[in-house]
Amino acid sequence: MITKEAPAPAPAPAPAGHEPPRQAKKHRPAWDEVPRWQIYLPLGVYLVFTLIPFYWILLFALRPAGSTSLVPWPMTFDHFEKVWTDRAFGTFFENSVYVGLATLVMTTLVALAGGYALARFDFKIKRAFMLALLCSQFVPGALLLVPLFEIFAELQMINSLGSVIIAETVFQLPLSMILISNFIKNVPYSLEEAAWVDGCGRMRAFLVVVLPLLRPGLIAVGSFAFVHSWNHFLFALMFLNNQDKQTIPVGLNTLMSADSVDLGALAAGGIIAAVPVVLVFAFIQKWLITGFSAGAVKG
């Protein structure tokens, strides 16, 4: 006689509110578990490719003319003396500092006023204005040369540092205004309202309450405007004719001719042009990263 096995009992239903156990996820290796060579090897390769050009510039700037040594020894500063005195790089440096600081101040002040208006006030053409600011970033600076040149010629500002300062400020304003407006949106509006209740006007509330909180954003915008005006070549080349009015990028261009290039002087001039920017970023690195990350997020 064949007997049939009894069917297995059905699993009991899970009580209400109780979820069935989930399958364990695959374990992902933590950062500490990654082999160190997988981290340091790519970083080392990147560092080598980054530092070799800088070493090559230092090599040409510090070794004597005509030397083919791969080590700058005996070390000489003749190339720096040549570009600073004979090639008038001292004058170029002063002009670049003047243009950079003036552009920084003008861009920051105008962007601060415009950014506050965009962040705190609503008006009919606000969206269209913001769209125009964004679209202006797609316009290359070369397209502005002809209209700006005609305007400055009518105003008799050709061969004046003021023309370069105005052109650089106009070119930097759209991005600077967007960054400042987004940074102001991250400041609670209730802080200004509390200052108004305490008897402050809008201007005083802005200066006392809001402005101190904008320091990272102002440093980010100001440093970006300074570095761009320091390195910009096109406006200075087109609007400045006399040598005593030219800036460092145009001065570097004068070291190259159709027949020959003085590599030692060119390398020394490049170091003179790069050192101030490197020092500026070294001192403001903390505020720069905070300002760009906060200004890039809509509040």
Salt bridges, closest charged atoms under 4 A:
GLU19 OE1 - ARG22 NH2 3.67
GLU33 OE1 - HIS27 NE2 3.67
ASP122 OD1 - LYS126 NZ 3.32
GLU168 OE1 - HIS228 ND1 3.27
GLU168 OE2 - HIS232 ND1 2.80
GLU192 OE2 - ARG120 NE 2.59
ASP262 OD2 - LYS82 NZ 2.52
